[in-house]
Amino acid sequence: MMNKIICKRIYDAADENDGFRVLADRLWPRGIKKEKAGIDFWAKEFAPSNELRKWFSHIPEKFNGFSERYREELELNPGKSDFIDLIKTRLKDGNVTILYGSRDTVYNNAVVLKKWLEEKTEAR
C-alpha cells in the first residue's frame, strides 16, 4: 500500500495514521502548546508570504488566485528541493500529514501545499 499525504487541522487529535507531521503555517496556531502539537517539522519557510496571506484573507472567491500565487512562491523557494526530498523520504516510512490552523478545511494553504507536494513526490 502506498503512503499518502493527508491534510488535517492542528486542533484535531493526532493519531498513528498521521505519520510525519508537518505544520504548514507561518504563524504558530493559537491555543496550541508546542509539547502537545506533536509536530515533526515546522515548514514556516514554505508557508505563504505574509503579503499573500493577508491578500487572500480566507475569501473563497480569491482561492484560485491565491493558489496560483502560492504555487509560484513554492517554486521560487530556494529550499524547495530539500523540502521535497524530506517529504519523499518520510513517505517511504509512512504517511505525511500537513497540519494547518485555519477553520476553513477547503480553502487554505495546506490544501495547496498538499497538491503541490503530491505532484513533486508522485504521492497520490
N, CA and C atoms as a LAMMPS dump frame, in Angstrom:
ITEM: TIMESTEP
0
ITEM: NUMBER OF ATOMS
372
ITEM: BOX BOUNDS ff ff ff
-5.0000000000000000e+02 5.0000000000000000e+02
-5.0000000000000000e+02 5.0000000000000000e+02
-5.0000000000000000e+02 5.0000000000000000e+02
ITEM: ATOMS id mol type element x y z
1 1 1 N 0.827 -1.191 0
2 1 2 C 0 0 0
3 1 3 C 0.872 1.256 0
4 2 1 N 0.509 2.193 -0.834
5 2 2 C 1.266 3.443 -0.954
6 2 3 C 0.905 4.399 0.185
7 3 1 N 1.923 5.003 0.775
8 3 2 C 1.667 6.012 1.795
9 3 3 C 1.185 7.284 1.115
10 4 1 N 0.504 8.132 1.881
11 4 2 C -0.076 9.314 1.265
12 4 3 C 0.133 10.571 2.099
13 5 1 N -0.172 11.694 1.465
14 5 2 C -0.121 12.991 2.12
15 5 3 C -1.552 13.339 2.521
16 6 1 N -1.708 13.715 3.767
17 6 2 C -3.015 13.998 4.355
18 6 3 C -3.018 15.454 4.837
19 7 1 N -4.163 16.11 4.777
20 7 2 C -4.334 17.433 5.388
21 7 3 C -5.197 17.28 6.63
22 8 1 N -4.86 18.028 7.678
23 8 2 C -5.598 17.901 8.926
24 8 3 C -5.442 19.188 9.734
25 9 1 N -6.511 19.596 10.407
26 9 2 C -6.398 20.755 11.307
27 9 3 C -5.512 20.38 12.491
28 10 1 N -4.704 21.307 12.929
29 10 2 C -3.823 21.039 14.06
30 10 3 C -4.624 20.845 15.348
31 11 1 N -5.846 21.336 15.37
32 11 2 C -6.699 21.21 16.554
33 11 3 C -7.326 19.823 16.666
34 12 1 N -7.255 19.023 15.604
35 12 2 C -7.745 17.642 15.66
36 12 3 C -6.684 16.766 16.324
37 13 1 N -7.139 15.765 17.051
38 13 2 C -6.21 14.896 17.777
39 13 3 C -5.274 14.154 16.816
40 14 1 N -4.027 14.013 17.254
41 14 2 C -3.046 13.23 16.485
42 14 3 C -3.42 11.75 16.595
43 15 1 N -3.117 10.997 15.54
44 15 2 C -3.292 9.542 15.626
45 15 3 C -2.17 8.842 14.867
46 16 1 N -2.12 7.518 15.002
47 16 2 C -0.996 6.758 14.43
48 16 3 C -0.955 6.8 12.913
49 17 1 N -2.066 7.118 12.259
50 17 2 C -2.073 7.224 10.798
51 17 3 C -1.421 8.505 10.283
52 18 1 N -1.182 9.45 11.176
53 18 2 C -0.611 10.735 10.754
54 18 3 C 0.795 10.589 10.192
55 19 1 N 1.584 9.71 10.761
56 19 2 C 2.975 9.584 10.328
57 19 3 C 3.758 10.845 10.666
58 20 1 N 4.481 11.361 9.696
59 20 2 C 5.33 12.544 9.856
60 20 3 C 4.439 13.781 9.799
61 21 1 N 4.442 14.582 10.878
62 21 2 C 3.529 15.728 10.987
63 21 3 C 4.255 17.037 10.676
64 22 1 N 3.724 17.755 9.677
65 22 2 C 4.332 18.997 9.18
66 22 3 C 3.358 20.152 9.369
67 23 1 N 3.772 21.168 10.127
68 23 2 C 2.939 22.367 10.267
69 23 3 C 3.209 23.285 9.083
70 24 1 N 2.139 23.637 8.346
71 24 2 C 2.277 24.404 7.106
72 24 3 C 2.031 25.903 7.282
73 25 1 N 1.853 26.362 8.505
74 25 2 C 1.553 27.777 8.748
75 25 3 C 2.805 28.552 9.156
76 26 1 N 2.845 29.826 8.765
77 26 2 C 3.962 30.702 9.137
78 26 3 C 3.851 31.118 10.606
79 27 1 N 2.608 31.297 11.063
80 27 2 C 2.371 31.709 12.445
81 27 3 C 1.951 30.492 13.265
82 28 1 N 2.416 30.447 14.522
83 28 2 C 2.04 29.33 15.391
84 28 3 C 0.541 29.42 15.679
85 29 1 N -0.187 28.296 15.578
86 29 2 C -1.637 28.308 15.808
87 29 3 C -1.997 28.679 17.255
88 30 1 N -3.007 29.519 17.39
89 30 2 C -3.452 29.97 18.722
90 30 3 C -3.925 28.809 19.569
91 31 1 N -3.561 28.867 20.838
92 31 2 C -4.093 27.916 21.812
93 31 3 C -3.479 26.527 21.78
94 32 1 N -2.435 26.342 20.997
95 32 2 C -1.785 25.019 20.92
96 32 3 C -0.412 25.11 21.581
97 33 1 N -0.204 24.252 22.558
98 33 2 C 1.114 24.21 23.208
99 33 3 C 2.056 23.383 22.337
100 34 1 N 3.309 23.837 22.23
101 34 2 C 4.279 23.138 21.376
102 34 3 C 4.426 21.667 21.754
103 35 1 N 4.406 21.37 23.055
104 35 2 C 4.574 19.975 23.503
105 35 3 C 3.399 19.11 23.049
106 36 1 N 2.205 19.693 23.005
107 36 2 C 1.006 18.931 22.641
108 36 3 C 0.811 18.804 21.136
109 37 1 N 1.447 19.674 20.372
110 37 2 C 1.205 19.734 18.933
111 37 3 C 1.705 18.492 18.193
112 38 1 N 2.739 17.853 18.708
113 38 2 C 3.274 16.648 18.062
114 38 3 C 3.778 16.911 16.65
115 39 1 N 4.472 18.035 16.487
116 39 2 C 4.955 18.406 15.154
117 39 3 C 6.373 17.88 14.96
118 40 1 N 6.593 17.273 13.8
119 40 2 C 7.923 16.773 13.462
120 40 3 C 8.727 17.809 12.68
121 41 1 N 8.028 18.678 11.943
122 41 2 C 8.714 19.68 11.125
123 41 3 C 7.795 20.88 10.948
124 42 1 N 8.316 22.065 11.245
125 42 2 C 7.544 23.285 11.048
126 42 3 C 8.038 23.921 9.752
127 43 1 N 7.222 23.851 8.728
128 43 2 C 7.604 24.319 7.395
129 43 3 C 7.251 25.792 7.193
130 44 1 N 7.611 26.632 8.16
131 44 2 C 7.197 28.045 8.058
132 44 3 C 7.805 28.747 6.855
133 45 1 N 8.97 28.293 6.387
134 45 2 C 9.58 28.898 5.192
135 45 3 C 8.804 28.533 3.927
136 46 1 N 7.909 27.556 4.038
137 46 2 C 7.127 27.103 2.882
138 46 3 C 5.659 27.503 3.006
139 47 1 N 5.365 28.313 4.004
140 47 2 C 4.012 28.867 4.151
141 47 3 C 3.888 30.073 3.221
142 48 1 N 2.667 30.467 2.902
143 48 2 C 2.51 31.651 2.047
144 48 3 C 3.123 32.878 2.71
145 49 1 N 3.63 33.794 1.899
146 49 2 C 4.193 35.037 2.437
147 49 3 C 3.106 35.794 3.199
148 50 1 N 3.521 36.647 4.12
149 50 2 C 2.556 37.448 4.879
150 50 3 C 1.688 38.284 3.947
151 51 1 N 2.3 38.828 2.899
152 51 2 C 1.552 39.656 1.949
153 51 3 C 0.459 38.837 1.261
154 52 1 N 0.806 37.635 0.824
155 52 2 C -0.156 36.771 0.139
156 52 3 C -1.261 36.327 1.093
157 53 1 N -0.872 35.967 2.295
158 53 2 C -1.838 35.516 3.306
159 53 3 C -2.846 36.625 3.604
160 54 1 N -2.335 37.852 3.775
161 54 2 C -3.229 38.983 4.063
162 54 3 C -4.122 39.305 2.869
163 55 1 N -3.577 39.211 1.655
164 55 2 C -4.374 39.471 0.456
165 55 3 C -5.522 38.462 0.344
166 56 1 N -5.225 37.188 0.553
167 56 2 C -6.218 36.117 0.44
168 56 3 C -7.294 36.26 1.514
169 57 1 N -6.855 36.441 2.75
170 57 2 C -7.757 36.669 3.884
171 57 3 C -8.886 35.623 3.972
172 58 1 N -8.632 34.415 3.505
173 58 2 C -9.585 33.292 3.539
174 58 3 C -10.912 33.624 2.86
175 59 1 N -10.854 34.388 1.787
176 59 2 C -12.038 34.706 0.983
177 59 3 C -12.094 33.671 -0.147
178 60 1 N -13.106 32.789 -0.117
179 60 2 C -13.173 31.698 -1.1
180 60 3 C -13.045 32.155 -2.558
181 61 1 N -13.6 33.304 -2.899
182 61 2 C -13.534 33.793 -4.278
183 61 3 C -12.102 34.094 -4.717
184 62 1 N -11.219 34.304 -3.759
185 62 2 C -9.816 34.602 -4.077
186 62 3 C -8.945 33.343 -4.098
187 63 1 N -9.538 32.18 -3.815
188 63 2 C -8.733 30.968 -3.638
189 63 3 C -7.939 30.582 -4.874
190 64 1 N -8.54 30.667 -6.06
191 64 2 C -7.795 30.288 -7.275
192 64 3 C -6.577 31.184 -7.471
193 65 1 N -6.747 32.481 -7.301
194 65 2 C -5.627 33.411 -7.408
195 65 3 C -4.591 33.155 -6.329
196 66 1 N -5.07 32.889 -5.116
197 66 2 C -4.176 32.569 -4.007
198 66 3 C -3.355 31.321 -4.332
199 67 1 N -4.038 30.282 -4.842
200 67 2 C -3.362 29.016 -5.165
201 67 3 C -2.247 29.234 -6.189
202 68 1 N -2.547 29.984 -7.249
203 68 2 C -1.542 30.259 -8.282
204 68 3 C -0.338 30.998 -7.699
205 69 1 N -0.611 32.03 -6.931
206 69 2 C 0.482 32.835 -6.358
207 69 3 C 1.295 32.044 -5.339
208 70 1 N 0.606 31.24 -4.531
209 70 2 C 1.296 30.424 -3.532
210 70 3 C 2.185 29.386 -4.222
211 71 1 N 1.677 28.763 -5.28
212 71 2 C 2.482 27.787 -6.025
213 71 3 C 3.726 28.457 -6.624
214 72 1 N 3.578 29.69 -7.097
215 72 2 C 4.743 30.442 -7.606
216 72 3 C 5.761 30.643 -6.496
217 73 1 N 5.286 31.014 -5.293
218 73 2 C 6.201 31.186 -4.157
219 73 3 C 6.918 29.873 -3.841
220 74 1 N 6.194 28.769 -3.869
221 74 2 C 6.805 27.468 -3.591
222 74 3 C 7.878 27.141 -4.628
223 75 1 N 7.569 27.392 -5.891
224 75 2 C 8.525 27.1 -6.961
225 75 3 C 9.795 27.939 -6.846
226 76 1 N 9.657 29.164 -6.355
227 76 2 C 10.807 30.072 -6.245
228 76 3 C 11.575 29.902 -4.934
229 77 1 N 11.051 29.084 -4.024
230 77 2 C 11.686 28.912 -2.716
231 77 3 C 13.038 28.207 -2.87
232 78 1 N 14.127 28.834 -2.366
233 78 2 C 15.461 28.225 -2.526
234 78 3 C 15.622 26.877 -1.813
235 79 1 N 14.788 26.595 -0.815
236 79 2 C 14.891 25.323 -0.093
237 79 3 C 13.967 24.245 -0.628
238 80 1 N 13.344 24.523 -1.766
239 80 2 C 12.332 23.629 -2.352
240 80 3 C 12.824 22.188 -2.491
241 81 1 N 13.998 21.981 -3.075
242 81 2 C 14.495 20.62 -3.328
243 81 3 C 14.694 19.828 -2.038
244 82 1 N 15.27 20.475 -1.023
245 82 2 C 15.486 19.792 0.257
246 82 3 C 14.154 19.417 0.906
247 83 1 N 13.174 20.321 0.814
248 83 2 C 11.864 20.068 1.404
249 83 3 C 11.178 18.894 0.689
250 84 1 N 11.211 18.883 -0.616
251 84 2 C 10.613 17.791 -1.395
252 84 3 C 11.312 16.464 -1.058
253 85 1 N 12.643 16.495 -0.951
254 85 2 C 13.394 15.28 -0.59
255 85 3 C 12.994 14.768 0.795
256 86 1 N 12.822 15.699 1.744
257 86 2 C 12.407 15.326 3.099
258 86 3 C 11.051 14.615 3.051
259 87 1 N 10.104 15.176 2.326
260 87 2 C 8.764 14.588 2.241
261 87 3 C 8.82 13.226 1.532
262 88 1 N 9.59 13.133 0.45
263 88 2 C 9.746 11.846 -0.256
264 88 3 C 10.288 10.777 0.688
265 89 1 N 11.325 11.131 1.447
266 89 2 C 11.943 10.198 2.39
267 89 3 C 10.939 9.747 3.442
268 90 1 N 10.193 10.693 3.993
269 90 2 C 9.215 10.359 5.034
270 90 3 C 8.065 9.517 4.504
271 91 1 N 7.7 9.72 3.242
272 91 2 C 6.626 8.922 2.638
273 91 3 C 7.013 7.449 2.503
274 92 1 N 8.319 7.165 2.471
275 92 2 C 8.764 5.765 2.409
276 92 3 C 8.417 5.03 3.705
277 93 1 N 8.399 5.785 4.827
278 93 2 C 8.159 5.188 6.145
279 93 3 C 6.697 5.214 6.573
280 94 1 N 5.909 6.097 5.978
281 94 2 C 4.512 6.215 6.402
282 94 3 C 3.87 7.444 5.772
283 95 1 N 2.699 7.767 6.259
284 95 2 C 2.001 8.945 5.748
285 95 3 C 2.708 10.218 6.186
286 96 1 N 2.41 11.299 5.486
287 96 2 C 2.849 12.638 5.871
288 96 3 C 1.572 13.447 6.043
289 97 1 N 1.438 14.1 7.203
290 97 2 C 0.249 14.904 7.478
291 97 3 C 0.618 16.372 7.499
292 98 1 N -0.048 17.139 6.635
293 98 2 C 0.139 18.588 6.565
294 98 3 C -0.881 19.213 7.516
295 99 1 N -0.39 19.887 8.543
296 99 2 C -1.246 20.487 9.563
297 99 3 C -1.425 21.983 9.317
298 100 1 N -2.606 22.475 9.624
299 100 2 C -2.91 23.895 9.448
300 100 3 C -3.852 24.352 10.551
301 101 1 N -3.871 25.645 10.798
302 101 2 C -4.701 26.2 11.867
303 101 3 C -6.04 26.739 11.409
304 102 1 N -6.203 26.997 10.137
305 102 2 C -7.416 27.618 9.606
306 102 3 C -8.678 26.832 9.962
307 103 1 N -9.771 27.567 10.212
308 103 2 C -11.058 26.9 10.423
309 103 3 C -11.601 26.345 9.11
310 104 1 N -11.217 26.977 8.006
311 104 2 C -11.713 26.58 6.687
312 104 3 C -10.949 25.353 6.207
313 105 1 N -11.652 24.254 6.046
314 105 2 C -10.995 22.998 5.661
315 105 3 C -10.87 22.841 4.148
316 106 1 N -11.491 23.735 3.372
317 106 2 C -11.468 23.637 1.915
318 106 3 C -10.523 24.655 1.295
319 107 1 N -10.592 25.897 1.765
320 107 2 C -9.821 26.991 1.173
321 107 3 C -8.707 27.419 2.131
322 108 1 N -7.594 26.705 2.087
323 108 2 C -6.457 27.066 2.942
324 108 3 C -5.141 26.665 2.283
325 109 1 N -4.053 27.167 2.818
326 109 2 C -2.728 26.924 2.24
327 109 3 C -2.316 25.451 2.276
328 110 1 N -2.754 24.708 3.274
329 110 2 C -2.358 23.295 3.383
330 110 3 C -2.896 22.478 2.207
331 111 1 N -4.082 22.824 1.739
332 111 2 C -4.678 22.132 0.591
333 111 3 C -3.797 22.336 -0.654
334 112 1 N -3.324 23.566 -0.84
335 112 2 C -2.459 23.885 -1.984
336 112 3 C -1.112 23.184 -1.83
337 113 1 N -0.543 23.254 -0.624
338 113 2 C 0.75 22.618 -0.365
339 113 3 C 0.668 21.105 -0.585
340 114 1 N -0.401 20.481 -0.122
341 114 2 C -0.593 19.034 -0.298
342 114 3 C -0.577 18.668 -1.783
343 115 1 N -1.363 19.386 -2.577
344 115 2 C -1.442 19.089 -4.013
345 115 3 C -0.08 19.291 -4.682
346 116 1 N 0.599 20.358 -4.334
347 116 2 C 1.918 20.649 -4.884
348 116 3 C 2.909 19.537 -4.516
349 117 1 N 2.896 19.122 -3.257
350 117 2 C 3.802 18.044 -2.806
351 117 3 C 3.453 16.711 -3.469
352 118 1 N 2.174 16.453 -3.66
353 118 2 C 1.789 15.208 -4.343
354 118 3 C 2.36 15.193 -5.764
355 119 1 N 2.293 16.323 -6.431
356 119 2 C 2.851 16.405 -7.786
357 119 3 C 4.37 16.193 -7.766
358 120 1 N 5.045 16.79 -6.793
359 120 2 C 6.507 16.721 -6.721
360 120 3 C 7.008 15.36 -6.261
361 121 1 N 6.209 14.653 -5.465
362 121 2 C 6.662 13.368 -4.925
363 121 3 C 5.955 12.193 -5.577
364 122 1 N 4.984 12.498 -6.447
365 122 2 C 4.159 11.477 -7.085
366 122 3 C 3.404 10.613 -6.076
367 123 1 N 3.079 11.21 -4.926
368 123 2 C 2.253 10.528 -3.93
369 123 3 C 0.798 10.81 -4.284
370 124 1 N -0.031 9.819 -4.222
371 124 2 C -1.465 10.04 -4.541
372 124 3 C -2.327 9.565 -3.411
